[in-house]
Every structure is written in C-alpha cells, then in structure tokens.
C-alpha cells in the first residue's frame, strides 16, 4: 500500500484485506494510522475474519496459536477502538495511545461473503465489502441485511459504516471471443481451487487441449466471472449494482498484460462513470 500511495496523488488505496487473525491489534492500528497520516484522505483499512489461505498456511502464520471466531471478532473491535482512541477505561490496553494521530482517519471496511458477516459489519458500524468474485454469487438482499443491522446513529466519531461494496471478477474486450480467452486465466485458477489443485495464473496458451476444454466448460457455468464485450460487461455491472443495492463496485481482472487490463478499465469507466 505504501508503495502505491507514494507513487500516486489522488486514488484511494485500501487493503483487501488484512486477515486480522495473523496480526496484533496495536500492530494493525499503528500501521494504518501511519499510512493515513502520511497520505490523508486516501487510505482504506480493509479487515477480514478468515484465514486467507489453507489451514497449513494459517498455522504457519500463527505459530500454533488457536484463534476462534469470537477471538477474531474481539481483535477487530479492539483494533478499531485503538485507532479511534475509544477503548473502555477498564480495558487492559486503555492507557495505550496510537501514534501518529492522523487528521483524517482511514475508512474501515469488513470483508465478507455471507449474511453473518454482513450482519456483524452492520452491528459494529463498519463499511461492508462482499467478495462476489470469490463466492460466485451474492444474494440480492445481502446489502439490505447489512443496512438493517447498522446503528440508528453512527458512533466512533469520524469512523462509521454505511457504505456497501461488491467485488466482481470481469473480463471485457472488444469482442466476446477475446473476453472469453482472457477469462480463461481466472477460470483456470478457480477450477484448480475447486478441484483441490494449486491455484495458478497461467497463460491459456500453455494449457494442454484436454485440460483447456475442461476449463472452458467450467467457465460456461461459473457465475463469478462476468465476461463479454465492453458494452455487455458495463450493462451487467450497472444491473448488478442496481439490483443488489451496492454503492460501489470493485473490479478484479486476472489479465497479465497491463496495457490490455488498463484499456479494459478505461473502456468500462467511460461507460459507467
């Protein structure tokens, strides 16, 4: 994040996300307070409650610690309270002050992919980002479920929720054929994940014919990847945002050619913004 913030002047930069179970609350609060101090108004703090990988990787990161869901929830609450200087007087860390103190606090987002995470984000007055690109589906009512759990009046001073974001995987091009060829990279990675193989991002030209055919069949039924012409994908994104009640759509594209990816985003932006 610091590398991108240093190289840019205007864009928002966020973590998507920090898997909280692998860090300490003070560690997360101090790092984001520092980022927000150096780059005011441009930092989003995205926190996740999942391991972010397989159980072996989680064990290696945590060095044998057992972290249950309730403890992760408490860790996220503690992190936000430290950032806001809002710990209760009886909390064991109440005397700790996070420095530096940014003039503008980062926005705090909870990453999730279920009704349970949506409700938790709302109850704790955090912004909510739904990982549709990962699950491949998003219930139409999920964002209403999130908003129904928001407090009637925001708390935490300058940090509060209310914003809803959906992250979608797209492959857009001038023709459907080009878009589907691009989409094979994402389809290959998702197909490997679903069938218990290592997740890789490979050039479709390197796939043997039999396996490629399997990936192509998987792409036909995978709802996580929105592939089509620029106009088709833009229309799909507009319809998704309207139907799902999400204020912001984040795009994920597994395209290794930076120029092609940049052109895709520019074409979609011209149709959507």
C-alpha positions as CSV (number, residue, x, y, z in Angstrom):
1,X,0.0,0.0,0.0
2,X,2.8,2.4,0.9
3,X,4.5,1.8,-2.5
4,X,1.2,2.6,-4.4
5,X,0.4,5.6,-2.2
6,X,3.9,7.0,-2.7
7,X,3.6,6.6,-6.5
8,X,0.1,8.3,-6.8
9,X,-1.5,11.5,-5.8
10,X,-5.3,11.1,-5.9
11,X,-6.6,7.5,-5.8
12,X,-7.8,5.7,-2.7
13,X,-5.7,2.8,-1.7
14,X,-7.0,0.1,0.6
15,X,-6.1,-3.3,1.9
16,X,-8.3,-6.1,0.6
17,X,-7.7,-7.3,3.1
18,X,-5.7,-7.7,6.3
19,X,-6.6,-11.1,7.8
20,X,-6.8,-9.9,11.4
21,X,-6.1,-13.3,13.0
22,X,-2.5,-13.1,11.8
23,X,-1.7,-9.7,13.5
24,X,-1.9,-7.9,16.7
25,X,-4.5,-5.1,17.3
26,X,-1.9,-2.4,18.1
27,X,0.2,-3.5,15.1
28,X,-2.7,-3.0,12.7
29,X,-3.8,0.3,14.3
30,X,-0.4,1.8,14.2
31,X,0.3,0.8,10.6
32,X,-2.9,2.3,9.3
33,X,-2.6,5.4,11.5
34,X,0.9,6.0,10.0
35,X,-0.4,5.4,6.4
36,X,-3.3,7.8,7.0
37,X,-1.0,10.5,8.5
38,X,1.4,10.3,5.5
39,X,-1.4,10.2,2.9
40,X,-4.5,11.9,4.4
41,X,-7.9,11.1,2.9
42,X,-6.5,8.3,0.7
43,X,-6.4,5.2,3.0
44,X,-9.0,2.5,3.4
45,X,-8.5,-0.2,6.1
46,X,-10.0,-3.5,4.9
47,X,-10.1,-6.2,7.6
48,X,-11.1,-9.9,7.2
49,X,-12.0,-12.5,9.6
50,X,-11.0,-15.5,7.5
51,X,-7.6,-17.3,7.4
52,X,-7.0,-16.0,3.9
53,X,-5.4,-19.3,2.8
54,X,-5.3,-23.0,3.7
55,X,-5.0,-24.3,7.3
56,X,-1.3,-25.1,7.0
57,X,-0.5,-21.6,5.9
58,X,-2.7,-20.2,8.7
59,X,-0.9,-22.4,11.3
60,X,2.5,-21.3,10.0
61,X,1.4,-17.6,10.3
62,X,0.0,-18.1,13.7
63,X,2.8,-20.4,15.0
64,X,0.4,-22.8,16.7
65,X,-2.0,-20.3,18.3
66,X,-5.6,-21.4,18.2
67,X,-7.8,-18.4,17.2
68,X,-11.6,-19.0,17.3
69,X,-14.2,-16.7,15.6
70,X,-15.1,-14.9,18.8
71,X,-11.5,-14.0,19.4
72,X,-11.1,-12.7,15.8
73,X,-14.2,-10.6,16.3
74,X,-12.9,-9.2,19.5
75,X,-9.5,-8.5,17.8
76,X,-11.1,-6.4,15.1
77,X,-13.2,-4.5,17.6
78,X,-10.1,-3.8,19.6
79,X,-8.1,-2.6,16.5
80,X,-10.8,-0.1,15.6
81,X,-11.1,1.1,19.2
82,X,-7.3,1.6,19.4
83,X,-7.4,3.5,16.1
84,X,-10.1,5.8,17.4
85,X,-8.8,6.1,21.0
86,X,-12.1,4.6,22.1
87,X,-11.2,1.7,24.4
88,X,-13.2,1.4,27.6
89,X,-11.5,2.6,30.7
90,X,-11.4,-0.9,32.1
91,X,-9.7,-2.4,29.0
92,X,-6.2,-3.7,29.7
93,X,-4.8,-1.6,26.8
94,X,-6.8,1.6,27.8
95,X,-3.6,3.5,28.5
96,X,-2.0,2.8,25.1
97,X,-2.0,5.7,22.7
98,X,-1.7,5.0,19.0
99,X,0.7,7.4,17.3
100,X,0.8,9.2,15.0
101,X,-2.8,10.5,15.1
102,X,-4.0,11.1,11.5
103,X,-6.0,14.3,10.9
104,X,-8.4,12.1,8.8
105,X,-9.0,8.6,9.9
106,X,-8.9,5.8,7.4
107,X,-12.3,4.3,6.3
108,X,-12.7,0.9,7.9
109,X,-14.2,-2.0,5.9
110,X,-15.1,-5.5,6.8
111,X,-14.6,-8.0,4.1
112,X,-17.1,-10.9,3.9
113,X,-19.1,-13.3,1.9
114,X,-22.1,-14.2,4.0
115,X,-25.2,-12.9,5.7
116,X,-23.5,-13.5,9.0
117,X,-20.5,-11.2,8.1
118,X,-22.9,-8.6,6.7
119,X,-24.9,-8.5,10.0
120,X,-21.6,-8.3,12.0
121,X,-20.3,-5.4,9.9
122,X,-23.6,-3.6,10.3
123,X,-23.9,-4.2,14.0
124,X,-20.3,-2.9,14.5
125,X,-20.9,0.1,12.3
126,X,-18.2,-0.8,9.7
127,X,-18.4,-0.4,5.9
128,X,-19.0,-3.8,4.2
129,X,-17.4,-5.3,1.1
130,X,-18.8,-8.5,-0.3
131,X,-16.4,-10.9,-2.2
132,X,-18.7,-12.0,-5.0
133,X,-15.6,-12.7,-7.2
134,X,-14.7,-15.4,-4.7
135,X,-18.1,-17.0,-3.9
136,X,-19.5,-16.6,-7.4
137,X,-22.9,-15.5,-6.1
138,X,-24.4,-12.7,-3.9
139,X,-27.9,-12.8,-2.5
140,X,-29.9,-9.8,-3.8
141,X,-31.0,-9.0,-0.2
142,X,-27.5,-9.2,1.4
143,X,-26.9,-5.4,1.4
144,X,-30.3,-4.7,2.8
145,X,-29.5,-7.3,5.5
146,X,-26.3,-5.3,6.2
147,X,-28.0,-2.0,6.4
148,X,-30.8,-3.4,8.7
149,X,-28.1,-4.0,11.3
150,X,-26.5,-0.6,11.2
151,X,-27.0,1.5,14.4
152,X,-29.6,4.3,14.1
153,X,-26.9,6.9,14.9
154,X,-23.3,6.5,13.9
155,X,-20.6,6.1,16.6
156,X,-16.8,6.2,16.9
157,X,-16.6,9.8,15.9
158,X,-15.0,10.0,12.5
159,X,-15.2,6.2,11.9
160,X,-18.5,4.7,11.0
161,X,-20.1,2.4,8.4
162,X,-22.9,2.6,6.0
163,X,-21.1,2.1,2.7
164,X,-21.6,-1.2,0.7
165,X,-19.2,-2.5,-1.9
166,X,-19.3,-5.6,-4.1
167,X,-16.1,-7.0,-5.7
168,X,-16.7,-8.7,-9.0
169,X,-14.4,-10.5,-11.5
170,X,-14.6,-9.2,-15.0
171,X,-13.2,-9.9,-18.4
172,X,-14.2,-7.3,-21.0
173,X,-12.9,-6.8,-24.5
174,X,-13.9,-5.6,-28.0
175,X,-15.4,-9.0,-28.8
176,X,-16.9,-11.8,-26.8
177,X,-14.2,-14.2,-28.2
178,X,-11.4,-12.0,-26.8
179,X,-13.1,-11.6,-23.5
180,X,-13.6,-15.3,-23.1
181,X,-10.0,-16.0,-24.0
182,X,-8.9,-13.5,-21.3
183,X,-11.3,-15.1,-18.8
184,X,-9.6,-18.5,-19.1
185,X,-6.9,-17.3,-16.8
186,X,-9.4,-16.7,-14.0
187,X,-11.4,-19.8,-14.9
188,X,-8.3,-21.9,-14.7
189,X,-7.4,-20.5,-11.3
190,X,-10.9,-21.0,-9.9
191,X,-11.3,-24.5,-11.4
192,X,-7.9,-25.5,-9.8
193,X,-9.1,-24.2,-6.5
194,X,-12.4,-26.1,-6.7
195,X,-10.7,-29.3,-7.6
196,X,-8.1,-29.2,-4.9
197,X,-5.1,-28.3,-7.0
198,X,-2.6,-25.5,-6.5
199,X,-4.1,-22.2,-7.6
200,X,-2.1,-20.8,-10.5
201,X,-2.5,-17.9,-13.0
202,X,-1.3,-19.2,-16.3
203,X,-1.3,-18.1,-20.0
204,X,-4.1,-20.1,-21.7
205,X,-1.7,-20.9,-24.5
206,X,0.3,-23.1,-22.1
207,X,-2.7,-25.4,-21.2
208,X,-2.9,-28.7,-23.0
209,X,-6.0,-29.3,-25.1
210,X,-7.8,-31.7,-22.8
211,X,-7.4,-29.6,-19.7
212,X,-8.3,-26.4,-21.6
213,X,-11.5,-28.0,-22.7
214,X,-12.3,-28.7,-19.0
215,X,-11.6,-25.1,-18.1
216,X,-13.8,-23.8,-20.9
217,X,-16.7,-25.9,-19.7
218,X,-16.1,-24.6,-16.2
219,X,-16.2,-21.0,-17.5
220,X,-19.6,-21.7,-19.1
221,X,-21.2,-22.4,-15.7
222,X,-19.1,-20.2,-13.4
223,X,-21.2,-17.2,-12.3
224,X,-18.2,-15.5,-10.6
225,X,-16.7,-14.3,-13.9
226,X,-18.5,-11.6,-15.9
227,X,-17.2,-12.0,-19.5
228,X,-18.3,-10.2,-22.6
229,X,-17.9,-7.1,-24.8
230,X,-17.3,-3.7,-23.1
231,X,-20.9,-2.8,-23.5
232,X,-22.2,-6.1,-22.2
233,X,-20.0,-6.1,-19.1
234,X,-20.8,-2.4,-18.4
235,X,-24.5,-3.2,-18.6
236,X,-24.1,-6.3,-16.3
237,X,-22.2,-4.2,-13.7
238,X,-24.9,-1.4,-13.8
239,X,-27.7,-4.0,-13.4
240,X,-25.8,-5.8,-10.6
241,X,-25.3,-2.6,-8.6
242,X,-28.9,-1.6,-9.0
243,X,-30.4,-5.0,-8.2
244,X,-28.1,-5.6,-5.2
245,X,-28.2,-2.1,-3.7
246,X,-24.4,-1.6,-3.7
247,X,-23.0,1.9,-3.9
248,X,-19.6,0.8,-5.2
249,X,-18.4,-2.0,-7.5
250,X,-14.8,-3.1,-7.3
251,X,-13.4,-4.9,-10.4
252,X,-10.9,-7.8,-10.3
253,X,-9.3,-8.9,-13.5
254,X,-6.7,-11.7,-14.0
255,X,-5.1,-10.3,-17.1
256,X,-1.3,-10.3,-17.2
257,X,-0.9,-7.7,-20.0
258,X,-1.0,-4.4,-18.2
259,X,-1.9,-2.4,-21.3
260,X,-4.9,-4.7,-22.0
261,X,-6.1,-4.5,-18.4
262,X,-5.7,-0.7,-18.4
263,X,-7.6,-0.4,-21.6
264,X,-10.4,-2.6,-20.3
265,X,-10.8,-0.4,-17.2
266,X,-10.8,2.7,-19.2
267,X,-13.4,1.4,-21.6
268,X,-15.7,0.3,-18.7
269,X,-15.1,3.6,-16.9
270,X,-16.2,5.5,-20.0
271,X,-19.5,3.6,-20.0
272,X,-20.1,3.7,-16.2
273,X,-18.8,6.9,-14.8
